[in-house]
Each structure stands twice: as structure tokens, then as C-alpha cells.
Amino acid sequence: MGAECYRGAGDRGAGSVLMLGLFAAVLLVAAAVLTLGYAAVHAARATTAADLAALAAADTARGLASGRPCEVAADAAARNGARVSSCALGDAEGTVVDVSVVVPLGAGLGLLETAGLEARASARAGPPPAPWR
């Protein structure tokens, strides 16, 4: 008896289905990686905006710049694509400023925009230590 190769009738096209499944899995992983990267970029943007807003407000509170500290913080945050969610003078002298900002995720991206997702960050800034005042 010779060796015979069995080809079942139901096996035709199975490779195509497997390739489609693999392609769908790759697309899903790519979408997840892009979404996480997008969120990381916006988290970094929120952190930067909070830091710069707090520094600008602290300089204003110390009299190095004109204006009101929280208004200056709001302007600095807006220039960096963020919105101030809270701003408070954090010490008795009124020279330390606590700022929290929000950066909306998905601006102009339909589904993410309607989801209302946000990146949040907080920062605190004040005068330098005593020898450098």
C-alpha cells in the first residue's frame, strides 16, 4: 500500500480565514498602541502646561511679572493647549502657587472627543530657596 495524502473537502480556504484573523489581530494591537501613545502625548502636554502655568503664576505672585497669578496661570495654560481647573496660592506669604490643568483628549477626533476624556496634571511653584531669593 502506498502513502496517500488526505485532503478533506472542508479544508479549502482555511488559510485565507487564518490570514484574515491574523490581520484583524494586528490591526487591533496597532490601534491599541496608537491610542496609548496618543494618551501619553496628551499626558505630557498636560504636565508641561501645568508646570509652565505654575511657574508663571509664581513669578507673578512674587512681583516679577504684572497681573494676577491665577489669570497669568490660565493664560500660560491656554497657550499650551490646556485649561486651568484649579489655582490657589499655597502659603501664608502668597508666593507659592498650586495649579491643576486639564487637556481634552480627542479634539477633532470625533469618537474620542465625544467621550469627554481628559489628561490632568498638577504643579506647584514658588520662590527659590533663601540664598537665591
C-alpha positions as CSV (number, residue, x, y, z in Angstrom):
1,M,0.0,0.0,0.0
2,G,1.3,3.4,-0.9
3,A,1.1,6.5,1.2
4,E,-1.9,8.6,0.3
5,C,-2.4,12.2,1.0
6,Y,-5.8,13.0,2.5
7,R,-7.3,16.3,1.6
8,G,-10.6,16.9,3.3
9,A,-13.2,18.9,1.4
10,G,-13.7,21.3,4.3
11,D,-10.0,22.4,4.4
12,R,-10.2,24.6,1.3
13,G,-9.8,28.3,2.1
14,A,-8.8,27.8,5.8
15,G,-5.5,29.7,5.1
16,S,-7.4,32.7,4.0
17,V,-9.5,32.8,7.1
18,L,-6.5,32.4,9.3
19,M,-4.7,35.3,7.5
20,L,-7.8,37.5,7.9
21,G,-7.9,36.7,11.6
22,L,-4.2,37.5,11.9
23,F,-4.6,40.7,10.0
24,A,-7.5,41.7,12.3
25,A,-5.4,40.9,15.4
26,V,-2.5,43.1,14.1
27,L,-4.9,46.0,13.4
28,L,-6.4,45.7,16.9
29,V,-2.9,45.7,18.5
30,A,-1.9,48.7,16.3
31,A,-5.0,50.6,17.3
32,A,-4.3,50.0,21.0
33,V,-0.7,51.1,20.7
34,L,-1.7,54.3,18.8
35,T,-4.3,55.1,21.4
36,L,-1.9,54.6,24.3
37,G,0.7,56.7,22.5
38,Y,-1.9,59.4,21.9
39,A,-2.8,59.4,25.6
40,A,0.8,59.6,26.6
41,V,1.4,62.6,24.4
42,H,-1.5,64.4,26.0
43,A,-0.5,63.5,29.5
44,A,3.0,65.0,28.7
45,R,1.3,68.1,27.3
46,A,-0.8,68.4,30.5
47,T,2.3,68.1,32.7
48,T,4.1,70.7,30.7
49,A,1.2,73.1,30.7
50,A,0.8,72.7,34.5
51,D,4.5,73.3,35.1
52,L,4.6,76.4,33.0
53,A,1.4,77.8,34.4
54,A,2.6,77.3,37.9
55,L,6.0,78.9,37.2
56,A,4.3,81.9,35.5
57,A,1.9,82.3,38.4
58,A,4.6,82.1,41.0
59,D,6.6,84.7,39.2
60,T,3.6,87.0,39.2
61,A,2.9,86.3,42.9
62,R,6.4,87.3,43.7
63,G,6.1,90.6,41.8
64,L,8.4,89.6,38.9
65,A,5.6,90.0,36.4
66,S,2.5,92.0,36.3
67,G,-1.1,90.7,36.7
68,R,-2.9,88.3,39.0
69,P,-1.3,84.9,39.5
70,C,-4.3,82.7,38.6
71,E,-5.1,84.8,35.5
72,V,-1.5,84.5,34.3
73,A,-1.6,80.8,35.0
74,A,-4.8,80.5,32.9
75,D,-3.2,82.4,30.0
76,A,0.0,80.3,30.2
77,A,-2.0,77.0,30.2
78,A,-4.2,78.2,27.3
79,R,-1.0,78.9,25.3
80,N,-0.1,75.3,25.8
81,G,-3.5,73.8,24.9
82,A,-4.8,73.3,28.4
83,R,-7.4,74.7,30.7
84,V,-6.8,75.6,34.4
85,S,-9.1,73.5,36.6
86,S,-7.9,75.0,39.9
87,C,-5.4,77.6,41.0
88,A,-4.6,78.6,44.6
89,L,-2.0,80.4,46.5
90,G,-0.4,77.7,48.7
91,D,1.3,79.5,51.5
92,A,0.8,82.4,54.0
93,E,3.1,84.7,52.0
94,G,1.1,84.1,48.9
95,T,4.2,83.3,46.8
96,V,3.6,79.6,46.3
97,V,1.0,78.6,43.7
98,D,-0.7,75.3,43.1
99,V,-2.1,74.8,39.6
100,S,-4.1,72.0,38.1
101,V,-4.8,71.8,34.4
102,V,-6.9,69.7,32.0
103,V,-6.1,68.8,28.4
104,P,-9.0,67.3,26.4
105,L,-8.2,64.2,24.5
106,G,-9.5,63.7,21.0
107,A,-10.0,67.3,20.0
108,G,-11.2,66.9,16.4
109,L,-11.2,63.1,16.5
110,G,-15.0,62.5,16.7
111,L,-15.4,59.5,18.9
112,L,-12.7,60.4,21.4
113,E,-13.9,64.0,21.5
114,T,-17.5,63.0,22.4
115,A,-16.2,60.6,25.1
116,G,-15.0,63.5,27.1
117,L,-11.7,62.0,28.0
118,E,-9.1,64.3,29.6
119,A,-5.5,64.3,30.7
120,R,-5.0,66.0,34.0
121,A,-1.8,67.3,35.8
122,S,-0.9,69.4,38.8
123,A,2.1,71.5,39.6
124,R,3.4,73.7,42.5
125,A,5.8,76.5,42.1
126,G,7.2,79.1,44.4
127,P,10.3,81.2,45.2
128,P,13.8,79.6,45.2
129,P,15.4,78.7,48.5
130,A,16.6,81.5,50.7
131,P,20.2,82.1,49.4
132,W,18.9,82.7,45.8
133,R,16.0,85.0,46.6
